[in-house]
Amino acid sequence: MKIIFEKFWIIFLLFILTGGLLARLYKLDNPVADWHSWRQGDTASVTRIYLERGVDLLHPKYHDLSQLQSGLPNPEGWRFVEFPIYNLLHVYLVNTFPQYSLEIWGRLLSVFFSLISTGLIFLIGRRFLGTIGGLLSAFFFAFLPYNIFFSRVILPEPSAVTFALVSLYLFSLWFDTDRKSWLFLAGFAFSLGLLIKPYVIFYSVPMLWLAVKKSDGDMKKLVTNFDLWIFTLIALLPVGLWRVWISQFPEGIPYYKWAFNFMGIRFRPAFWRWIFGERLGDLILGVWGLFPFLAGVLARGLKSETWFVHSFILGMFLYVAVVAAANVRHDYYQTLIVPAVVLMLARGVIYLWNAKELFQPLTRFVTIFSVFLALYLSFNDIKPLYQINHPEIIRAGVALDKIAAKDALVVAPYNGDTAFLYQTKRSGWPIQQLPIEDLVKQGADYYVSVDIDDPGTFDALKKFEVALQEDDFIIIDLSKKRM
């Protein structure tokens, strides 16, 4: 069996990639109204504005003009979060192949990055766990229900993971060959990952482990390695320049300090429950996946260099510990830890399959059963994330798009959730933080609401004429005052 996998690995990998692609096509045409639609809408709106106004990588904008994100008035709609590499590619795809919608191309772009990551996981896994380990790692990355969902969303995370994995793989090639070109290319790929998502800096932990091992544990040799300093400069300089640049636009930088330790959440009981219970244990590993995962953590080295996987897991633990509040509050933040998790799962499965000190037939059956049950139970938890729970925001957005000018500004209160504003295809305010008269002075043209009984809606209705009303939404024309 081992010989078959070693000889025909490319066939098995192609099956995995094909299956991973098909799994990610499930509900690919969903409107941006499923789970985390607010964050997906923010990302997609940068692309939409690029399509309408032209691409300007140094001045990304989105539809939200409120001060909700940064605490400062943002009348220009600046959106300085990730460097818009994802959006640049998104725009190219929409312009080149207009037969598909912006939303479908956004999801397909994430799927494309995810499939590249699957191949990279195989290469990294094969290097440190052998061919079977690489195939198992790729299998888990392709078919964990959590990763299927979060690699077909309109978010920058899948692309950040891909560039980080490219860097990690190239770094391992430098470790093996000592070729400087691999190291410097790894630095370039890492810089792209950091520009998209600075949190991938924690992928440097397994790189550091490799660098220490290459230096034979000699710290003086490590610190005086000039090539590693060049790698670090290549990796960090672009993101440093980007942070300096965006500091000129504080109104466009969402408040981010909460992400680290808001309300002192780090290492409190809720931290352990949400990160290791709800997210890793339940959502990602489907409870039963903990069995092979922990086996991978505890097993003796399959060969000495498998400590690489432990260093990767350590890096991901540091990530969730440092960025504690964001990881507790939002489940998409764990997208970054999946590569390390699947490598450890593969390590555990290999150990359990070959463990001679255990009763092999029973151990192998339990291992297969655990993997099957983990995938099944995780899918049951992930499946509701595909649902569109509030289709009325889509209907209201379509209705407003038919009657409003393209440059109209819209008040679309939805508890600060920008998913509703995105559906209007207009810039405006996702929350009413000011009296309606003040918003009109700032240029608001329409007030659209899916909560007709809301006090803000009732106030606007008393003062302005109704443009259109249905059972589940109302559009108010703010240019027409009631007499």
C-alpha positions as CSV (number, residue, x, y, z in Angstrom):
1,M,0.0,0.0,0.0
2,K,2.8,2.4,0.9
3,I,4.5,1.7,-2.4
4,I,1.3,2.5,-4.3
5,F,1.0,5.9,-2.6
6,E,4.7,6.7,-3.2
7,K,4.5,5.8,-6.8
8,F,1.1,7.3,-7.8
9,W,1.0,10.3,-5.4
10,I,0.2,12.7,-8.2
11,I,-3.0,10.8,-9.0
12,F,-4.1,10.8,-5.4
13,L,-3.3,14.5,-5.2
14,L,-5.4,15.2,-8.3
15,F,-8.3,13.4,-6.8
16,I,-8.0,15.5,-3.6
17,L,-7.8,18.7,-5.5
18,T,-10.8,17.8,-7.7
19,G,-12.8,16.8,-4.7
20,G,-11.8,20.0,-2.9
21,L,-12.8,22.1,-5.8
22,L,-16.2,20.4,-6.1
23,A,-16.8,20.7,-2.3
24,R,-16.2,24.5,-2.6
25,L,-18.6,25.0,-5.4
26,Y,-21.5,24.3,-3.0
27,K,-23.7,27.4,-2.9
28,L,-21.0,29.3,-4.7
29,D,-23.7,31.6,-6.1
30,N,-24.9,32.6,-2.6
31,P,-25.4,36.4,-2.3
32,V,-23.3,38.2,0.3
33,A,-25.8,37.5,3.0
34,D,-24.5,34.3,4.6
35,W,-22.2,33.9,7.6
36,H,-19.9,36.9,8.2
37,S,-21.6,38.7,5.3
38,W,-20.6,42.1,6.9
39,R,-16.9,41.3,6.5
40,Q,-17.4,39.8,3.1
41,G,-19.4,42.8,2.1
42,D,-16.6,45.2,3.2
43,T,-14.1,43.2,1.1
44,A,-16.3,43.0,-1.9
45,S,-17.3,46.7,-1.8
46,V,-13.6,47.7,-2.2
47,T,-13.6,45.7,-5.5
48,R,-17.0,47.2,-6.5
49,I,-15.7,50.7,-6.0
50,Y,-12.5,49.9,-8.0
51,L,-14.7,48.7,-10.8
52,E,-16.8,51.8,-10.8
53,R,-14.1,54.4,-10.2
54,G,-10.8,52.8,-11.2
55,V,-8.1,50.9,-9.3
56,D,-6.0,52.9,-6.9
57,L,-4.1,50.5,-4.7
58,L,-2.9,53.2,-2.3
59,H,-6.3,54.6,-1.7
60,P,-8.8,51.8,-1.2
61,K,-12.4,52.8,-0.4
62,Y,-15.5,50.9,0.6
63,H,-19.2,51.8,1.0
64,D,-19.2,52.6,4.7
65,L,-19.0,56.4,5.4
66,S,-19.8,56.2,9.1
67,Q,-17.4,56.5,12.0
68,L,-18.3,53.2,13.3
69,Q,-15.1,51.4,12.4
70,S,-12.5,53.9,13.4
71,G,-14.4,56.3,15.7
72,L,-13.6,59.1,13.3
73,P,-15.8,60.6,10.5
74,N,-15.0,58.9,7.2
75,P,-16.8,60.8,4.5
76,E,-14.4,59.5,1.8
77,G,-15.0,55.9,2.8
78,W,-11.3,55.0,3.2
79,R,-10.7,51.3,3.8
80,F,-7.1,50.8,5.1
81,V,-7.0,47.3,6.4
82,E,-5.2,44.7,4.1
83,F,-3.2,45.9,1.1
84,P,-5.7,45.3,-1.7
85,I,-3.9,42.5,-3.6
86,Y,-7.0,40.3,-3.4
87,N,-9.1,43.1,-4.7
88,L,-6.7,43.8,-7.6
89,L,-7.0,40.2,-8.7
90,H,-10.8,40.3,-8.2
91,V,-11.2,43.3,-10.4
92,Y,-9.1,41.7,-13.2
93,L,-11.3,38.6,-13.1
94,V,-14.6,40.5,-13.2
95,N,-13.4,42.7,-16.1
96,T,-11.9,39.8,-18.0
97,F,-14.8,37.4,-17.6
98,P,-17.9,39.5,-17.1
99,Q,-20.3,36.6,-17.6
100,Y,-19.9,35.8,-13.9
101,S,-20.9,38.2,-11.1
102,L,-18.6,40.1,-8.8
103,E,-19.7,37.8,-6.0
104,I,-19.1,34.6,-7.8
105,W,-15.6,35.7,-8.9
106,G,-14.8,36.8,-5.4
107,R,-15.7,33.3,-4.1
108,L,-13.9,31.6,-7.0
109,L,-10.7,33.6,-6.3
110,S,-10.7,32.4,-2.7
111,V,-11.3,28.8,-3.9
112,F,-8.4,29.2,-6.3
113,F,-6.1,30.3,-3.5
114,S,-7.3,27.4,-1.3
115,L,-6.5,24.8,-4.0
116,I,-3.0,26.3,-4.3
117,S,-2.7,26.0,-0.5
118,T,-3.8,22.4,-0.7
119,G,-0.9,21.7,-3.1
120,L,1.5,23.5,-0.9
121,I,0.3,21.6,2.2
122,F,1.1,18.4,0.3
123,L,4.6,19.6,-0.5
124,I,5.3,20.7,3.0
125,G,3.7,17.6,4.4
126,R,5.7,15.3,2.1
127,R,8.9,17.1,3.1
128,F,8.4,16.6,6.8
129,L,6.0,13.6,7.1
130,G,6.7,11.7,3.9
131,T,4.4,11.2,0.8
132,I,1.6,9.6,2.8
133,G,1.8,12.4,5.4
134,G,1.6,15.0,2.6
135,L,-1.4,13.3,1.0
136,L,-3.2,13.1,4.4
137,S,-2.5,16.7,5.1
138,A,-3.8,17.8,1.7
139,F,-6.9,15.6,2.2
140,F,-7.7,17.2,5.6
141,F,-7.1,20.7,4.2
142,A,-9.3,20.0,1.3
143,F,-12.2,18.4,3.2
144,L,-12.4,19.8,6.7
145,P,-15.9,21.4,6.5
146,Y,-14.7,24.4,8.4
147,N,-12.0,25.0,5.8
148,I,-14.3,24.3,2.9
149,F,-16.6,27.1,4.0
150,F,-13.9,29.6,4.9
151,S,-12.0,29.1,1.7
152,R,-15.0,30.0,-0.5
153,V,-15.8,33.3,1.2
154,I,-15.0,36.8,-0.1
155,L,-12.3,37.4,2.4
156,P,-8.5,38.0,2.1
157,E,-7.6,35.2,4.6
158,P,-7.3,32.4,1.9
159,S,-4.9,34.5,-0.1
160,A,-2.8,35.4,3.0
161,V,-2.6,31.7,3.9
162,T,-1.4,30.8,0.4
163,F,1.4,33.4,0.3
164,A,2.4,32.4,3.9
165,L,2.6,28.7,2.8
166,V,4.5,29.6,-0.3
167,S,7.0,31.4,1.9
168,L,7.2,28.4,4.3
169,Y,7.8,25.9,1.5
170,L,10.5,28.1,-0.1
171,F,12.1,28.5,3.3
172,S,12.2,24.7,3.6
173,L,13.9,24.5,0.2
174,W,16.5,26.9,1.4
175,F,16.9,24.8,4.5
176,D,17.6,21.7,2.3
177,T,19.7,23.3,-0.5
178,D,21.2,26.5,1.0
179,R,20.3,28.3,-2.2
180,K,19.9,32.0,-1.4
181,S,17.4,32.5,-4.2
182,W,14.9,30.3,-2.4
183,L,15.4,32.3,0.8
184,F,14.9,35.6,-0.9
185,L,11.8,34.4,-2.8
186,A,10.5,33.2,0.5
187,G,10.9,36.7,1.9
188,F,9.0,38.2,-1.0
189,A,6.1,35.7,-0.7
190,F,6.1,36.4,3.1
191,S,5.9,40.1,2.5
192,L,2.8,39.6,0.3
193,G,1.2,37.5,3.0
194,L,2.0,40.2,5.7
195,L,0.6,42.9,3.5
196,I,-2.7,41.1,3.2
197,K,-2.8,39.8,6.8
198,P,-0.1,40.9,9.3
199,Y,-1.1,38.1,11.6
200,V,0.7,35.6,9.3
201,I,3.9,36.8,11.1
202,F,3.3,33.8,13.4
203,Y,4.2,31.6,10.5
204,S,7.8,32.7,11.2
205,V,7.9,30.4,14.2
206,P,8.5,27.2,12.1
207,M,10.8,29.2,9.9
208,L,12.8,30.2,13.0
209,W,12.9,26.6,14.0
210,L,14.4,25.6,10.7
211,A,16.9,28.5,10.8
212,V,18.0,27.4,14.3
213,K,18.3,23.8,13.2
214,K,20.3,24.9,10.1
215,S,22.6,26.8,12.5
216,D,23.1,23.6,14.6
217,G,21.7,25.5,17.6
218,D,24.5,28.0,17.5
219,M,22.8,31.3,18.2
220,K,25.9,33.3,17.2
221,K,25.9,31.6,13.8
222,L,22.1,32.3,13.5
223,V,22.3,36.0,14.4
224,T,25.3,36.7,12.2
225,N,23.7,35.0,9.1
226,F,23.5,37.9,6.7
227,D,21.2,36.1,4.3
228,L,18.6,35.8,7.1
229,W,18.7,39.5,7.7
230,I,18.1,40.2,4.0
231,F,15.2,37.7,4.2
232,T,13.8,39.6,7.2
233,L,14.2,43.0,5.4
234,I,12.5,41.8,2.3
235,A,9.6,40.4,4.3
236,L,9.0,43.3,6.7
237,L,9.9,46.4,4.7
238,P,6.8,46.5,2.5
239,V,4.3,46.0,5.4
240,G,6.3,48.6,7.4
241,L,6.0,51.1,4.5
242,W,2.3,50.3,4.1
243,R,1.7,51.0,7.8
244,V,3.5,54.3,7.6
245,W,1.4,55.3,4.5
246,I,-1.9,54.4,6.0
247,S,-1.2,56.3,9.2
248,Q,-2.0,59.4,7.2
249,F,-5.6,58.2,7.0
250,P,-6.6,57.4,10.6
251,E,-10.3,57.6,9.8
252,G,-9.9,54.7,7.4
253,I,-8.2,52.4,9.9
254,P,-10.6,50.3,12.0
255,Y,-9.9,50.3,15.7
256,Y,-7.8,47.2,16.1
257,K,-6.4,47.2,19.7
258,W,-9.5,45.4,20.9
259,A,-8.4,42.3,18.9
260,F,-5.6,41.5,21.3
261,N,-7.0,41.3,24.8
262,F,-10.4,43.1,25.0
263,M,-11.8,42.9,28.5
264,G,-8.9,40.8,29.6
265,I,-10.2,37.7,27.7
266,R,-6.7,36.1,27.2
267,F,-6.3,32.8,29.2
268,R,-9.6,33.3,31.0
269,P,-12.0,30.4,31.1
270,A,-14.0,31.8,28.2
271,F,-10.8,31.9,26.1
272,W,-10.1,28.2,26.6
273,R,-13.8,27.3,26.0
274,W,-14.1,29.3,22.8
275,I,-10.7,28.6,21.2
276,F,-10.1,25.0,22.2
277,G,-13.6,23.8,22.9
278,E,-16.0,25.5,20.5
279,R,-13.6,26.3,17.6
280,L,-10.7,23.8,17.5
281,G,-12.5,21.0,19.2
282,D,-16.0,21.3,17.8
283,L,-16.1,23.5,14.7
284,I,-12.8,22.5,13.1
285,L,-12.1,18.9,14.4
286,G,-15.7,17.8,15.0
287,V,-14.8,16.6,18.5
288,W,-13.6,13.2,17.3
289,G,-10.8,14.7,15.3
290,L,-9.1,15.5,18.6
291,F,-8.1,11.8,18.9
292,P,-5.7,11.8,15.9
293,F,-4.7,15.4,16.5
294,L,-3.6,14.7,20.1
295,A,-1.9,11.5,18.9
296,G,0.1,13.6,16.5
297,V,1.1,16.0,19.3
298,L,2.1,13.2,21.7
299,A,3.7,10.7,19.3
300,R,7.4,10.2,19.2
301,G,9.1,11.7,16.1
302,L,8.4,9.7,12.9
303,K,11.9,11.1,12.1
304,S,13.8,13.9,13.8
305,E,12.6,16.7,11.6
306,T,8.9,16.2,12.3
307,W,9.4,18.6,15.2
308,F,8.7,21.1,12.4
309,V,5.0,20.4,12.8
310,H,5.2,21.0,16.6
311,S,7.0,24.4,15.9
312,F,4.1,25.3,13.5
313,I,1.5,24.4,16.1
314,L,3.5,26.5,18.7
315,G,3.3,29.4,16.3
316,M,-0.4,29.0,15.9
317,F,-0.9,28.8,19.7
318,L,1.1,32.1,20.0
319,Y,-1.2,33.6,17.4
320,V,-4.5,32.7,19.2
321,A,-2.9,33.7,22.5
322,V,-1.7,37.1,21.3
323,V,-4.7,37.9,19.1
324,A,-7.0,36.5,21.7
325,A,-10.1,38.7,21.6
326,A,-10.5,38.6,17.8
327,N,-10.1,34.8,17.8
328,V,-12.7,34.4,20.6
329,R,-15.1,36.8,18.9
330,H,-14.8,35.7,15.2
331,D,-14.5,32.2,13.9
332,Y,-12.9,33.2,10.6
333,Y,-9.7,34.2,12.4
334,Q,-8.9,30.5,12.9
335,T,-8.5,30.2,9.1
336,L,-4.8,30.9,9.7
337,I,-4.3,27.9,12.0
338,V,-5.7,25.2,9.7
339,P,-2.5,24.4,7.9
340,A,-0.7,23.5,11.2
341,V,-3.8,21.6,12.4
342,V,-4.0,19.4,9.3
343,L,-0.3,18.6,9.4
344,M,-0.7,17.5,13.0
345,L,-3.8,15.5,12.1
346,A,-1.8,13.7,9.4
347,R,1.0,13.0,11.8
348,G,-1.4,11.5,14.3
349,V,-3.1,9.3,11.7
350,I,0.3,8.0,10.6
351,Y,1.3,7.2,14.1
352,L,-1.9,5.4,15.0
353,W,-1.9,3.5,11.8
354,N,1.6,2.1,12.4
355,A,1.6,1.8,16.2
356,K,2.8,-1.7,16.9
357,E,2.4,-1.3,20.6
358,L,-1.4,-1.1,20.2
359,F,-3.8,-3.7,18.8
360,Q,-3.4,-2.6,15.1
361,P,-6.7,-3.8,13.6
362,L,-8.8,-2.1,16.3
363,T,-6.6,1.0,16.3
364,R,-6.9,1.4,12.6
365,F,-10.7,1.0,12.7
366,V,-11.0,3.6,15.5
367,T,-8.8,6.0,13.6
368,I,-10.9,5.7,10.4
369,F,-14.1,5.9,12.4
370,S,-12.8,9.0,14.2
371,V,-11.9,10.8,11.0
372,F,-15.3,10.0,9.4
373,L,-17.2,11.1,12.5
374,A,-15.1,14.3,12.8
375,L,-15.9,15.3,9.2
376,Y,-19.6,14.5,9.7
377,L,-20.1,16.3,13.0
378,S,-18.1,19.3,11.8
379,F,-20.3,19.5,8.7
380,N,-23.4,19.5,10.8
381,D,-22.0,22.6,12.6
382,I,-20.8,24.3,9.5
383,K,-23.9,23.7,7.3
384,P,-26.0,26.5,8.9
385,L,-23.3,29.1,8.0
386,Y,-24.4,28.8,4.3
387,Q,-27.9,29.9,5.1
388,I,-29.4,33.2,4.0
389,N,-31.2,34.2,7.2
390,H,-32.4,37.6,6.1
391,P,-33.3,37.6,2.4
392,E,-35.2,40.9,2.9
393,I,-32.0,42.9,2.8
394,I,-31.4,41.5,-0.7
395,R,-34.9,42.4,-1.9
396,A,-34.6,45.8,-0.4
397,G,-31.2,46.3,-2.1
398,V,-32.6,45.3,-5.5
399,A,-35.6,47.6,-5.1
400,L,-33.4,50.6,-4.1
401,D,-31.0,49.9,-7.0
402,K,-33.9,50.3,-9.4
403,I,-34.9,53.8,-8.2
404,A,-31.8,55.4,-6.9
405,A,-29.1,57.2,-8.9
406,K,-25.7,55.4,-8.9
407,D,-24.1,58.2,-6.8
408,A,-26.9,58.3,-4.3
409,L,-26.0,58.0,-0.6
410,V,-28.0,55.7,1.5
411,V,-28.8,55.2,5.2
412,A,-29.3,51.5,5.7
413,P,-29.4,50.9,9.4
414,Y,-28.7,47.2,10.3
415,N,-27.0,47.4,13.7
416,G,-23.8,48.5,12.1
417,D,-23.7,45.4,9.8
418,T,-22.6,46.6,6.4
419,A,-24.1,43.6,4.6
420,F,-27.3,45.5,4.1
421,L,-25.5,48.6,2.8
422,Y,-23.6,46.4,0.4
423,Q,-26.8,45.0,-1.1
424,T,-27.9,48.6,-2.0
425,K,-24.7,49.0,-4.1
426,R,-24.3,52.5,-2.7
427,S,-22.2,54.3,-0.2
428,G,-23.7,55.4,3.0
429,W,-24.2,54.6,6.6
430,P,-24.9,51.1,8.1
431,I,-26.0,52.7,11.4
432,Q,-27.8,55.9,12.3
433,Q,-25.5,57.5,14.8
434,L,-26.8,61.0,14.0
435,P,-30.3,62.6,13.7
436,I,-31.7,62.0,10.2
437,E,-31.5,65.8,9.4
438,D,-27.7,65.8,10.0
439,L,-27.3,62.8,7.7
440,V,-29.3,64.6,5.0
441,K,-26.9,67.6,5.4
442,Q,-24.1,65.1,4.8
443,G,-25.7,64.1,1.5
444,A,-28.0,61.2,2.4
445,D,-30.6,60.6,-0.4
446,Y,-32.5,57.6,0.8
447,Y,-33.3,55.8,4.0
448,V,-33.9,52.1,3.5
449,S,-35.0,49.8,6.4
450,V,-36.0,46.2,6.9
451,D,-37.3,47.0,10.4
452,I,-40.3,49.2,9.9
453,D,-41.0,49.4,13.7
454,D,-37.6,50.7,14.5
455,P,-37.7,54.2,16.1
456,G,-35.2,55.6,13.6
457,T,-37.4,54.3,10.7
458,F,-40.5,55.8,12.3
459,D,-38.8,59.1,12.8
460,A,-37.7,59.3,9.1
461,L,-41.2,58.2,8.0
462,K,-42.7,61.1,9.9
463,K,-40.5,63.7,8.2
464,F,-40.0,62.4,4.7
465,E,-42.0,60.8,1.9
466,V,-42.1,57.1,1.2
467,A,-40.6,56.1,-2.2
468,L,-41.5,52.4,-1.9
469,Q,-42.9,50.1,0.7
470,E,-43.3,46.3,0.8
471,D,-44.2,43.9,3.6
472,D,-40.6,43.5,4.8
473,F,-38.9,46.8,3.8
474,I,-39.4,50.4,3.3
475,I,-37.5,53.0,1.2
476,I,-37.8,56.7,2.2
477,D,-36.9,59.5,-0.1
478,L,-34.9,62.0,2.0
479,S,-35.2,64.7,-0.7
480,K,-39.0,64.9,-0.2
481,K,-40.1,66.4,3.1
482,R,-43.6,65.8,4.4
483,M,-45.7,68.9,4.4
